[in-house]
C-alpha cells in the first residue's frame, strides 16, 4: 500500500499579498519539484481557482473549504476574535476537518506560522514554519486585536507542532527563549533564492522597465511594505541628508495607509521629487529594478530572514543593511551594516557605497558568492527529510 502524502495547508495564504511568506511558499514548492518529491505532496486550498499550482509545481490539490472574511468560522479560527454564537456548527467543523486530514495525510505542514485551530484535535504530526515572533519584541507596532491574536495563536501553534521550522538561527533561538520550546523541536532551514534573480544586462529590457516606472538614474532601492518595523521614516530622514540621491520604494497594497503618512513626512523634508513609490511590482520585474539600483538600503528593525538582501546580492546590487536580528546571519561579510535606529549610520553606510567604487566592487563580488550559499533545492531536501522522519 503506497504511503499517504504530506499536506501543505495554504488556505490562509492570499497570493500577491504577503511578501516574504509567499516567496517562501513558492520557493519550497519549486524546490520539491526540482528534487522530484512533489508527487508526495498535496496542497490544501480554498478554491479550485488555485489549479495553477499544479501546473507550476506538479503538486496535487485538495479543495477543502471556501473561507470568506464574513464567515464567523473564518473570523474565529484565523483571527482570534470572540467566540461566535453558532458554536455547534463550529465544533462540528473543527472536529470534522481534523478527522478528514487524518484520513488523507501522514503529516500536515503549515508554512504561514499558525496551525489551523481545527487541528488541535488532530492525531497526526503537524509541522509549522515560524518566520518570526516580532510581536514579542515590538508589541507597540501591532493593533491590540492583532497583537492578542498573534500571541494566542503563535504560542498555541508552537505547543501543538511536532517540529517547528525556522528561517534562521536567530528565529530558532528567539522561539526557544521566548516560548520555552526545546531546541531539539526547532530546526533551522534557510530559505533559498529564486533562480530568476540574476544580473539583467539586456539594455532594451532595462530601458523598458525604466520607462514603465519612470525611474531616476542611480537610485537607492528599498522593496518593503511600509509596516512600522520596516523603518521607512528614518530612511527618509537619512535621504534628506544625501543631496541628489533618489529613493525607489515598492510595497503591497496592505501598507497604503502608512504610505500616505510617509509621503507626508517626505513632503515635510522636501523629498517629494526624490521619493518614488512604485506600489506592487511583478516578480518578473524585480531583477531589473535591483540591476539598475546603485544600492539596496535595508533599514528594517526586525527580520526573521530578509529575502531582499539575497535578491540584491544575486543580481549584483551592493547592500547596506541593519545590523540586527537575522540580518547579519544572512548578509555575512557581503554587506555594509548600520544601526537602524541611527539616521547618521544609515547616511554613512549609504554614502560609502555610493562614493567608493572599490567598496562597491568588493561588495558585489562577495554578494555573488554569498547568495550561492542559499538554495531552494537544499531547503526542500531538508524539509522533506523532516516529513520523512515524522512518519
ABEGO torsion letter per residue (X at the ends): XBBBBBBBBAAABBBGAAEAAAAAAAAAAAAAAAAGAAAABBBBBABAAAAAAAAAAGBBBBBABBBBAABAAAAAAAAGBBBBABAAAAAAAAAAAAAAAAAABABBBBAAGBBBAAAAABABBBBBBBABBAAAABAAABBAAAAAAAAAAAAAAAAABABBBBABAAAAAAAAAAAGBBAAABBBBBBBBBAABBBBABAAAAAAAAAAAGBBBGBBBBBBBBBAAAGAAAAAAAAAABBGBBBBBBBBAAAAAAAAAAAAAAAAAGAAAABBBAEBBBAAAAAAAAAABABBBBABABBABGAAAAAAAAAGBBBBBBABEAAAAAAEAABBBBBAABAAAAAAAAAAAAABAAAAAAAAAAAAAAAAABBAAAAAAAAAAAAAAAX
